[in-house]
Amino acid sequence: MQRFSNKVALITGSAGGIGKAAAQRIAQEGGAVFCVDLNEAAVQATVAEITQAGGDATAYACDVSDESSVQACIEACVAKYGAIYALVNMAGILRFDDTCALHSTDWQRVIDINLTGTMYLCRAALPHLIESQGSIVNAASTAALSGLPCGLAYSASKGGVLAMTRSIAVEYAKRGVRANCICPGDIKTDMAKGIAFPDSMDWDLMPRIQSISGPKGAETVAGVIAMLASEDGVHITGEDIRVDGGTLS
Ligand SMILES: NC(=O)c1ccc[n+]([C@@H]2O[C@H](COP(=O)([O-])OP(=O)(O)OC[C@H]3O[C@@H](n4cnc5c(N)ncnc54)[C@H](O)[C@@H]3O)[C@@H](O)[C@H]2O)c1
């Protein structure tokens, strides 16, 4: 399949995990990928892997929670490739805190990266997406759909991403831009490996967080992202697709 021939995708969080898998998948399907991450060395490694495999990729270091850096990032992508057809927002962080012990700075950091950063990218890319008649794929989570004990900031950020994505979908539908979310769950990435829970965590309150079919790799989400961002998703907008192996089924 070459669904992204002559198309450009900007993918945040592409130093690792789902963002990296999405960049690899879109590049395999013929797209040029502009890979964005806070982790400069790791995003350069992503780009090196893609170019060694014959793909067209560019690395760009950017903190998505920094408004002016995001604006510069969008401009750099357009300067390099002349367009943006797909915006894939995968940059994110996860933390668990006892709600009464949650520091405002920790709350703010999660909201700044997961929600406000996603908004900065969408806002700056939308004029280019209107030109290309392209689309957005944002990372929500099963945490946007089901209560997550000790996940106050993360759940709020992902619920915000879901609601924001639907708003964009409706506001821009007539102008030819689509916006969708993926809601992953139980995907084996560094984020999943790095989870630390507070001592007060009551496991009886935890909804099932393991998928029925067992954890899966980031490539299982990348295929869904590529479908949504491609012409195959042309009649899908304002949608959220769970990729969680039945966790919330
Ligand atoms: N892995 C899962 O099971 C799962 C479940 C639900 C939702 N998600 C969401 O999917 C997305 C990707 O998750 P993942 O599992 O691949 O995580 P990951 O930790 O493997 O990758 C996240 C990437 O985001 C980058 N990043 C973090 N803060 C950044 C910032 N301020 N600016 C730019 N880049 C930044 C990191 O450097 C990293 O490369 C996240 O938004 C996450 O919340 C993942």
The ligand as an SDF file (V2000), in Angstrom:
LIG
                    3D

 44 48  0  0  0  0  0  0  0  0999 V2000
    1.1610    2.9540   25.5790 N   0  0  0  0  0  0  0  0  0  0  0  0
   -0.1270    2.9090   25.8850 C   0  0  0  0  0  0  0  0  0  0  0  0
   -0.6570    1.8500   26.2780 O   0  0  0  0  0  0  0  0  0  0  0  0
   -0.9890    4.1380   25.7460 C   0  0  0  0  0  0  0  0  0  0  0  0
   -2.3030    4.0560   26.2190 C   0  0  0  0  0  0  0  0  0  0  0  0
   -3.1450    5.1480   26.0910 C   0  0  0  0  0  0  0  0  0  0  0  0
   -2.6780    6.3190   25.5100 C   0  0  0  0  0  0  0  0  0  0  0  0
   -1.4010    6.4060   25.0670 N   0  0  0  0  0  0  0  0  0  0  0  0
   -0.9840    7.6870   24.4730 C   0  0  0  0  0  0  0  0  0  0  0  0
   -0.3440    7.4740   23.2280 O   0  0  0  0  0  0  0  0  0  0  0  0
    0.6850    8.4620   23.0460 C   0  0  0  0  0  0  0  0  0  0  0  0
    2.0070    7.7630   22.7620 C   0  0  0  0  0  0  0  0  0  0  0  0
    2.3170    6.9600   23.9020 O   0  0  0  0  0  0  0  0  0  0  0  0
    3.5330    5.9360   23.9490 P   0  0  0  0  0  0  0  0  0  0  0  0
    3.0510    4.7580   24.7180 O   0  0  0  0  0  0  0  0  0  0  0  0
    4.1120    5.7850   22.6010 O   0  0  0  0  0  0  0  0  0  0  0  0
    4.5130    6.7590   24.9040 O   0  0  0  0  0  0  0  0  0  0  0  0
    6.1120    6.8960   24.8780 P   0  0  0  0  0  0  0  0  0  0  0  0
    6.4820    7.4020   26.2270 O   0  0  0  0  0  0  0  0  0  0  0  0
    6.7340    5.6460   24.3820 O   0  0  0  0  0  0  0  0  0  0  0  0
    6.3350    8.0400   23.7820 O   0  0  0  0  0  0  0  0  0  0  0  0
    5.9400    9.3800   24.0360 C   0  0  0  0  0  0  0  0  0  0  0  0
    6.8990   10.2930   23.3110 C   0  0  0  0  0  0  0  0  0  0  0  0
    6.5030   11.6500   23.5980 O   0  0  0  0  0  0  0  0  0  0  0  0
    7.6780   12.4030   23.7790 C   0  0  0  0  0  0  0  0  0  0  0  0
    7.3960   13.6030   24.5790 N   0  0  0  0  0  0  0  0  0  0  0  0
    7.0810   13.6680   25.8960 C   0  0  0  0  0  0  0  0  0  0  0  0
    6.9370   14.9430   26.2670 N   0  0  0  0  0  0  0  0  0  0  0  0
    7.1620   15.7070   25.1700 C   0  0  0  0  0  0  0  0  0  0  0  0
    7.1600   17.1000   24.9250 C   0  0  0  0  0  0  0  0  0  0  0  0
    6.9160   17.9900   25.9130 N   0  0  0  0  0  0  0  0  0  0  0  0
    7.4200   17.5440   23.6830 N   0  0  0  0  0  0  0  0  0  0  0  0
    7.6810   16.6580   22.6800 C   0  0  0  0  0  0  0  0  0  0  0  0
    7.7080   15.3210   22.8470 N   0  0  0  0  0  0  0  0  0  0  0  0
    7.4570   14.8530   24.0900 C   0  0  0  0  0  0  0  0  0  0  0  0
    8.6400   11.4560   24.4960 C   0  0  0  0  0  0  0  0  0  0  0  0
    9.9990   11.9030   24.3900 O   0  0  0  0  0  0  0  0  0  0  0  0
    8.3600   10.1470   23.7800 C   0  0  0  0  0  0  0  0  0  0  0  0
    9.2040    9.9700   22.6650 O   0  0  0  0  0  0  0  0  0  0  0  0
    0.7200    9.3000   24.3340 C   0  0  0  0  0  0  0  0  0  0  0  0
    0.0070   10.4870   24.1310 O   0  0  0  0  0  0  0  0  0  0  0  0
    0.0090    8.4230   25.3410 C   0  0  0  0  0  0  0  0  0  0  0  0
   -0.5920    9.1680   26.3630 O   0  0  0  0  0  0  0  0  0  0  0  0
   -0.5400    5.3400   25.1800 C   0  0  0  0  0  0  0  0  0  0  0  0
  1  2  1  0
  2  3  2  0
  2  4  1  0
  4  5  1  0
  4 44  2  0
  5  6  2  0
  6  7  1  0
  7  8  2  0
  8  9  1  0
  8 44  1  0
  9 10  1  0
  9 42  1  0
 10 11  1  0
 11 12  1  0
 11 40  1  0
 12 13  1  0
 13 14  1  0
 14 15  2  0
 14 16  1  0
 14 17  1  0
 17 18  1  0
 18 19  2  0
 18 20  1  0
 18 21  1  0
 21 22  1  0
 22 23  1  0
 23 24  1  0
 23 38  1  0
 24 25  1  0
 25 26  1  0
 25 36  1  0
 26 27  1  0
 26 35  1  0
 27 28  2  0
 28 29  1  0
 29 30  1  0
 29 35  2  0
 30 31  1  0
 30 32  2  0
 32 33  1  0
 33 34  2  0
 34 35  1  0
 36 37  1  0
 36 38  1  0
 38 39  1  0
 40 41  1  0
 40 42  1  0
 42 43  1  0
M  CHG  2   8   1  16  -1
M  END
$$$$
